[in-house]
Amino acid sequence: MAKIINFHDIASPQWFEDTLDVIQELYEVVPFSEVQRFYQGKSKSKNIAHLTVDDGHFSTYTIIYPALKKRDLSASIFVSPKIITEQSNFWYEESGDYEADQLKTCISEVLNVSVDRLKDFYPRSVMKTLTLEQNWEIIRLYQKKFSIPTKKYQYINTSQLLEMEASGVFDIGAHTQNHPILANETDVISRYEIQESVKNLGELLGRKITTFAYPNGSYDLDFGSREMEYLKEVGIDYAFSFQFKDLNIKDHLLSIPRYGLYHGTKDFVRKKLKYGNIWEPLKAKLFNNEDKHRKLIMKKLQNHA
Ligand SMILES: [Zn+2]
């Protein structure tokens, strides 16, 4: 069994240590080179897991980096060179703790639909059906209406990125410039977001970038064959998505599945790793998950570009 595990922001160092304990109890944690060997049919190990971290939150440097170093482990991280050099937050970070009903009033104003039409939807899910431009318009309106200042920068800085690259603990790949839901954007914007991030990160690190992770990461809903073409044009060999599936040698290398781990006790994490490939699809069938919710929003609002 081989799998890729994904983290985002880590709130508790203890949770991360506990989760690493469980992962190491179940798998041999391997560097990215072993994932490449797996897809080349050359992997000798049976139970391997590779760790990945998206977005480059400050906790990647303060919590994940020292924890991995202590255990002599490595991981892949996916970052935006734009936000790191400009020190500006991604749209979802900026709006992450906005009050739901107030946020809905701003969404309704920007989209020119009544608040009533948004009543059954989570505002965050609605925002995932929109473009970057629409989302920033909503955020600017919210800030103005409710006198909310722009948040403090939440991610790593350039010297931390360079230190992590030099440490050998991380393989660093690109994650777009502004974290849009690529599928919602025009050809021009989607291509720019992907290719500019690959180019700029390459300049920042002084080497060729060959790996990438899609924002959000559901095939069809967040990206598709169009994005894969844009990645190929700039020489990306491996791109990561989200799906509760173990690796298979037949996987498309530009849509490698990952298991997301974000919370829960050791027991929960253990079960999620062992049975996530069975119960996550079942859960999606039985209940209304976010992907289904977003499809419903797109259908109901009929404003999807
Ligand atoms: Zn992300």
Residues whose N, C-alpha, C, O or C-beta is under 5 A from the ligand:
A	BS01	ZN	D54 D55 P215 N216
